[in-house]
Amino acid sequence: MTSPTSADAPSGASAASRSLRIESMVFVGLLIVLSIAVMIATTTIREPPGSTNTLGARVVPYAVGGLLLVSALAVLIAQIRGRFGHAEAGEDVDLEAGTSWGVTAVVVLSFLSLMLTIPHLGWPLGVMILFTGASVALGAKRWWLAALIGLALGVVTQFVFGTMLGLSLPATGTLTSWIGL
């Protein structure tokens, strides 16, 4: 008796495996095309005259397009070498559990709070309120730590985008103009 070989495997299983590999390769190909399109479209962004001292408006799109291209090429090389991910049997989701509308409402209200907090309190405090509200709604145990992290995120994004890139993110608002930033 001979043992079955891979050639004796059912043709349906190999055809399904082959189609999954083709789909993976097509997806990576689309990511490569998208990243090249982003980098080409970035060249059309106009920068105002006299903005040579700042990083400019093209930095972030170039960085995103470049990282996307490098990542897609790394996955393509891995796929060419035969390294494909394994399909999962299913998600670890409780299908019997309903939507928590209270949590959803608090997260939505946290995002909507930016419309009020940015003009009156400024960007860093607005981000702190957003982050704290969303973190507490999603289960943060220590609200004060979420507030400190939110404030740090607000200050860092204010510095990077407001100061270094020159975008208009108000450091203070009408109620906090006395701070003097």
Residue pairs with C-beta under 8 A, 6 or more apart in sequence:
20 84
20 87
21 79
21 84
24 79
24 84
24 85
25 76
25 79
28 72
28 75
28 76
28 79
29 76
31 68
31 71
31 72
31 75
32 69
32 72
32 73
32 76
34 68
35 65
35 66
35 68
35 69
35 72
36 65
36 69
38 61
38 64
38 65
38 68
39 61
39 62
39 65
39 66
39 69
41 61
42 58
42 61
42 62
42 65
43 58
45 57
45 58
45 61
47 56
47 57
47 58
51 166
54 164
54 165
54 166
55 164
55 165
56 165
57 165
59 165
60 165
102 137
103 137
103 138
106 133
106 134
106 136
106 137
107 133
107 134
107 137
107 138
109 133
110 129
110 130
110 132
110 133
110 134
110 137
111 130
111 134
113 126
113 129
113 130
113 133
114 126
114 127
114 130
117 125
117 126
117 129
117 130
117 173
118 126
118 170
118 173
119 170
119 173
119 174
120 173
120 174
120 175
120 176
121 129
121 172
121 173
121 175
121 176
122 170
122 171
122 172
122 173
122 176
122 179
122 181
123 154
123 157
123 158
123 162
123 169
123 170
123 171
124 151
124 154
124 155
124 158
124 171
125 151
125 154
125 173
125 176
126 154
127 150
127 151
127 153
127 154
127 157
128 147
128 150
128 151
128 153
128 154
129 150
130 150
131 146
131 147
131 149
131 150
131 153
131 154
132 143
132 146
132 147
132 150
135 143
135 146
135 149
135 150
136 143
136 146
140 146
157 169
158 169
158 171
161 167
161 169
162 168
162 169
162 171
171 179
171 181
172 179
172 180
172 181
